[in-house]
């Protein structure tokens, strides 16, 4: 439940949702930061030995630390909010949407990881360019396949969108309902039964029924009671057609996983073709 989440929830969600290369660069940045901190502490300890100018050397090290205050601020902007959420056992909804503000700071740290890798990458420019191009190409292909549900993308640690299905909250905004509605509108453009009398429709998004109106491109009647509707659109998050005799006529799929179902639920839609394969 959202008010009783494990303390690993936010870190786990970030590990599952951030892009693979992003995580690799963050790991590099973390390792580089640990090494730099260890070097700084070692140098500081060494200067506090018998050297008569220890204070001067310590001051120089403090100046060096002050010059790196920018990255320290960025680290604090990531660590402190996340630590607060974990320690206070805060209520969090829908994956990481409440902590999206840390993503830009994480991107800065990932950039630091890339900078640390540049000396290595410069030694193998062809391999680096091919790998980067292949990865960028795979991301473009994935986003194109998910469109307009790009936000359900998951990384390889979570098994991708296919493997994360029913294990993570993916389409938590029920965005697939809009895609399903567009498909139904196109389908009924060719149905004579609804030429004079517009159909009625229920879209299963409880407590947000007021959002259905702006979704419609046609003057259809909005029903909040599925039993009174000609068509019902269910989403991954909300199902409301279980108690209504219906016929499945279409689905919205991504990577062979269904995110929205379109049902015909009224006698006068008898001529509407049964289910066709969704995308």
C-alpha positions as CSV (number, residue, x, y, z in Angstrom):
1,X,0.0,0.0,0.0
2,X,1.2,3.5,-0.7
3,X,1.2,4.4,3.0
4,X,3.2,1.3,3.9
5,X,5.9,1.0,1.4
6,X,9.2,-0.8,2.0
7,X,12.2,1.5,2.5
8,X,13.7,0.0,-0.7
9,X,10.7,1.3,-2.8
10,X,12.2,4.5,-4.2
11,X,15.7,3.2,-4.8
12,X,14.2,0.1,-6.4
13,X,12.0,2.1,-8.6
14,X,14.9,4.3,-9.8
15,X,17.0,1.2,-10.5
16,X,14.1,-0.3,-12.6
17,X,13.1,2.8,-14.5
18,X,16.2,4.8,-15.3
19,X,17.8,3.9,-18.6
20,X,20.5,1.3,-18.6
21,X,23.3,3.6,-19.8
22,X,22.2,6.2,-17.3
23,X,22.7,3.7,-14.5
24,X,26.1,2.6,-15.8
25,X,27.3,6.2,-15.8
26,X,25.9,6.8,-12.3
27,X,27.8,3.7,-11.1
28,X,31.0,5.1,-12.7
29,X,30.4,8.5,-11.1
30,X,29.8,6.8,-7.7
31,X,33.0,4.8,-8.0
32,X,35.0,7.8,-9.1
33,X,33.5,9.8,-6.2
34,X,34.5,7.2,-3.7
35,X,38.0,7.1,-5.1
36,X,38.3,10.9,-5.0
37,X,37.0,11.0,-1.4
38,X,39.4,8.3,-0.3
39,X,42.3,10.2,-1.9
40,X,41.2,13.5,-0.2
41,X,41.0,11.8,3.2
42,X,44.3,10.1,2.8
43,X,46.0,13.4,1.8
44,X,44.4,15.2,4.7
45,X,45.5,12.6,7.2
46,X,49.1,12.6,5.8
47,X,49.4,16.4,6.1
48,X,48.4,16.3,9.7
49,X,51.6,14.4,10.5
50,X,54.8,15.8,11.8
51,X,55.0,18.4,9.0
52,X,55.4,21.8,10.5
53,X,53.4,23.3,7.7
54,X,50.5,20.9,8.3
55,X,48.0,23.7,8.8
56,X,49.0,25.3,5.5
57,X,48.6,22.1,3.7
58,X,45.3,21.4,5.4
59,X,44.1,24.9,4.3
60,X,45.1,24.1,0.7
61,X,43.0,20.9,0.9
62,X,40.1,22.7,2.3
63,X,40.4,25.2,-0.6
64,X,40.4,22.3,-3.0
65,X,37.2,21.0,-1.3
66,X,35.6,24.4,-1.6
67,X,36.4,24.5,-5.3
68,X,34.4,21.3,-5.7
69,X,31.4,22.7,-3.9
70,X,29.2,22.5,-7.0
71,X,29.3,18.7,-7.2
72,X,28.8,18.5,-3.5
73,X,25.6,20.6,-3.8
74,X,24.4,18.3,-6.6
75,X,25.1,15.2,-4.5
76,X,23.2,16.8,-1.6
77,X,20.3,17.6,-3.9
78,X,20.0,13.9,-4.7
79,X,20.8,12.3,-1.4
80,X,19.0,14.4,1.1
81,X,15.5,14.3,-0.5
82,X,15.7,10.6,-1.2
83,X,17.1,9.9,2.3
84,X,14.2,11.9,3.8
85,X,11.6,9.9,2.0
86,X,13.3,6.6,3.0
87,X,13.9,7.5,6.6
88,X,10.4,9.0,7.2
89,X,8.7,6.2,5.4
90,X,6.8,8.7,3.3
91,X,3.7,7.9,1.3
92,X,4.6,7.7,-2.4
93,X,2.3,7.2,-5.3
94,X,2.9,5.6,-8.8
95,X,6.5,4.7,-9.1
96,X,8.9,7.7,-9.1
97,X,6.6,10.5,-10.2
98,X,6.9,12.2,-6.8
99,X,10.7,12.2,-7.1
100,X,11.1,13.3,-10.7
101,X,12.8,16.5,-9.5
102,X,16.0,14.5,-8.7
103,X,16.4,13.2,-12.3
104,X,18.2,16.4,-13.5
105,X,20.6,16.2,-10.6
106,X,21.2,12.5,-11.4
107,X,21.8,13.5,-15.0
108,X,24.6,15.9,-13.8
109,X,26.2,13.1,-11.9
110,X,25.9,10.8,-14.9
111,X,27.6,13.4,-16.9
112,X,30.4,13.4,-14.4
113,X,30.6,9.6,-14.9
114,X,30.9,10.1,-18.6
115,X,33.6,12.7,-18.1
116,X,35.6,10.2,-16.0
117,X,35.2,7.6,-18.8
118,X,36.4,9.9,-21.6
119,X,40.1,9.0,-21.3
120,X,39.2,5.3,-21.8
121,X,36.7,6.0,-24.6
122,X,39.2,8.1,-26.5
123,X,41.4,5.0,-26.8
124,X,38.7,3.1,-28.6
125,X,36.8,5.7,-30.5
126,X,35.3,3.4,-33.1
127,X,34.1,0.8,-30.6
128,X,32.7,3.6,-28.4
129,X,30.9,5.3,-31.4
130,X,29.4,2.0,-32.5
131,X,28.2,1.1,-29.0
132,X,26.7,4.5,-28.4
133,X,25.0,4.5,-31.8
134,X,23.6,1.1,-31.3
135,X,22.3,2.0,-27.8
136,X,20.8,5.3,-29.0
137,X,19.2,3.4,-31.9
138,X,17.6,0.8,-29.6
139,X,16.2,3.6,-27.4
140,X,14.6,5.3,-30.5
141,X,13.1,2.0,-31.6
142,X,11.7,1.3,-28.2
143,X,10.2,4.7,-27.9
144,X,8.7,4.4,-31.3
145,X,7.2,1.1,-30.4
146,X,5.7,2.4,-27.2
147,X,4.3,5.7,-28.6
148,X,2.3,7.3,-27.2
149,X,3.0,5.4,-24.0
150,X,6.7,6.1,-23.8
151,X,6.5,6.6,-20.0
152,X,5.9,2.9,-19.5
153,X,9.5,2.1,-20.7
154,X,11.5,0.0,-18.2
155,X,15.1,-1.0,-18.3
156,X,16.8,-4.4,-18.6
157,X,17.1,-4.8,-14.8
158,X,13.3,-4.9,-14.7
159,X,13.1,-7.1,-17.8
160,X,12.0,-4.2,-20.0
161,X,8.4,-3.3,-20.4
162,X,7.4,-6.9,-21.3
163,X,9.1,-8.3,-18.2
164,X,7.9,-5.5,-15.9
165,X,4.2,-6.0,-16.9
166,X,2.1,-6.7,-13.8
167,X,5.2,-6.4,-11.6
168,X,5.4,-2.6,-11.6
169,X,2.9,0.2,-12.0
170,X,3.4,1.0,-15.7
171,X,0.4,2.9,-17.2
172,X,-0.6,4.5,-13.9
173,X,-2.2,7.5,-15.7
174,X,-4.3,5.2,-17.8
175,X,-2.9,6.9,-20.9
176,X,-3.7,3.8,-23.0
177,X,-7.4,4.7,-22.6
178,X,-6.9,7.6,-25.0
179,X,-5.2,5.4,-27.5
180,X,-8.1,2.9,-27.2
181,X,-10.6,5.7,-27.6
182,X,-8.9,6.9,-30.9
183,X,-9.0,3.3,-32.2
184,X,-12.7,3.0,-31.3
185,X,-13.5,6.3,-33.0
186,X,-11.8,5.2,-36.2
187,X,-13.6,1.9,-36.1
188,X,-17.0,3.4,-35.6
189,X,-16.5,5.9,-38.4
190,X,-17.5,3.1,-40.7
191,X,-20.4,1.8,-38.6
192,X,-23.9,2.9,-39.9
193,X,-25.5,2.0,-36.6
194,X,-24.0,5.1,-35.0
195,X,-24.4,7.6,-37.9
196,X,-27.6,9.2,-36.5
197,X,-27.4,8.2,-32.8
198,X,-24.0,8.7,-31.2
199,X,-22.9,5.8,-28.9
200,X,-22.5,6.0,-25.2
201,X,-19.2,5.1,-23.6
202,X,-17.7,4.3,-20.2
203,X,-13.9,4.7,-19.7
204,X,-12.7,3.0,-16.5
205,X,-10.9,5.8,-14.7
206,X,-12.6,6.0,-11.3
207,X,-12.6,9.3,-9.5
208,X,-11.5,11.0,-12.7
209,X,-14.7,10.7,-14.8
210,X,-14.6,14.4,-15.4
211,X,-11.4,13.8,-17.5
212,X,-13.3,11.7,-20.1
213,X,-15.1,14.7,-21.7
214,X,-11.9,16.4,-23.1
215,X,-10.7,13.1,-24.4
216,X,-13.6,12.8,-26.9
217,X,-13.2,14.0,-30.4
218,X,-16.9,13.1,-31.2
219,X,-20.2,14.0,-29.5
220,X,-20.6,10.7,-27.8
221,X,-22.5,10.3,-24.6
222,X,-20.4,9.7,-21.5
223,X,-21.7,7.0,-19.1
224,X,-20.4,6.4,-15.6
225,X,-22.4,3.2,-15.3
226,X,-20.9,0.5,-17.5
227,X,-24.3,-1.3,-17.7
228,X,-25.7,1.7,-19.5
229,X,-22.9,2.1,-22.0
230,X,-22.6,0.9,-25.6
231,X,-18.8,0.6,-25.2
232,X,-16.5,0.1,-22.3
233,X,-12.8,0.9,-22.2
234,X,-10.8,-0.8,-19.5
235,X,-7.2,0.1,-18.6
236,X,-4.4,-1.9,-16.9
237,X,-5.1,0.0,-13.7
238,X,-8.9,0.0,-13.7
239,X,-11.2,-2.7,-14.7
240,X,-15.0,-2.1,-14.6
241,X,-16.6,-4.4,-17.2
242,X,-16.4,-7.7,-15.3
243,X,-20.1,-7.7,-14.4
244,X,-21.4,-6.6,-17.8
245,X,-22.0,-9.0,-20.7
246,X,-19.5,-7.8,-23.3
247,X,-17.7,-8.7,-26.4
248,X,-14.0,-7.8,-26.7
249,X,-13.5,-6.0,-29.9
250,X,-10.0,-4.6,-29.7
251,X,-6.9,-4.2,-27.5
252,X,-4.1,-1.7,-27.1
253,X,-0.8,-3.7,-26.8
254,X,2.8,-2.8,-26.4
255,X,5.4,-5.6,-26.7
256,X,2.6,-8.1,-26.6
257,X,1.3,-6.8,-23.3
258,X,-2.2,-5.4,-23.1
259,X,-2.7,-1.9,-21.6
260,X,-6.3,-1.2,-22.6
261,X,-9.3,-3.3,-23.6
262,X,-12.3,-2.2,-25.8
263,X,-15.6,-4.0,-25.2
264,X,-18.9,-3.7,-26.9
265,X,-21.7,-3.9,-24.3
266,X,-25.0,-3.2,-26.0
267,X,-27.3,-5.2,-28.4
268,X,-27.2,-2.6,-31.1
269,X,-23.5,-3.1,-31.6
270,X,-24.1,-6.6,-32.9
271,X,-22.7,-5.7,-36.3
272,X,-19.4,-4.4,-34.8
273,X,-16.7,-6.9,-35.7
274,X,-15.2,-8.9,-32.9
275,X,-11.7,-8.4,-31.6
276,X,-9.0,-7.4,-34.1
277,X,-5.4,-7.5,-33.1
278,X,-4.2,-4.4,-31.3
279,X,-0.8,-2.8,-31.8
